[in-house]
Amino acid sequence: MRTLHARMRLLAWRRPRAARALQVLLLVLFWLACDRLAAALRLPLPGSVLALGLLLALLLAGAVPAASLRRGADWLLAEMLLFFIPAVMAVWRHLPLLRQEGGRILLVILLGTALVMASTALLVDRVFRWRARRAR
């Protein structure tokens, strides 16, 4: 009988999307188990932090090979913007404030984003020019 790691490697070779889905499912189940454990033990930290710590310990100990979660983790990192649902829920909880000050908040968000993008672009441009001058 093959180990879970060998099965996941075989699945990743044959069907990358299925492997990614399985890996994400395993990560979500691990988070859910840690969340329930943290609630049951009344720990002063969220289950997600507990899951992150335990998964890091398992990876460092070699109990969970990093390759067995690579595709799923890469996909989660690539789609990280989708996982800011708590921010959306915070907005939902403060809907009256959003109705009253929403225009100003949106303006600040848009201006802040534009300033960050512009300053990053200028900094990158200057670093490229500086490196080009040093290379000569």
Residue pairs with C-beta under 8 A, 6 or more apart in sequence:
2 10
4 68
5 65
5 68
8 19
8 22
8 23
8 68
9 67
9 68
11 18
11 19
11 22
12 19
12 71
16 71
19 71
19 72
20 71
20 72
20 75
21 72
22 72
23 68
23 69
23 70
23 71
23 72
23 73
24 72
24 75
24 76
26 69
26 72
27 55
27 69
27 72
27 73
27 76
30 51
30 54
30 55
31 47
31 48
31 51
32 47
33 51
34 47
34 48
34 50
34 51
34 54
35 46
35 47
35 48
35 50
35 51
36 47
37 43
37 47
37 50
38 45
38 46
38 47
38 50
39 47
43 50
55 64
58 64
59 66
76 83
91 98
98 105
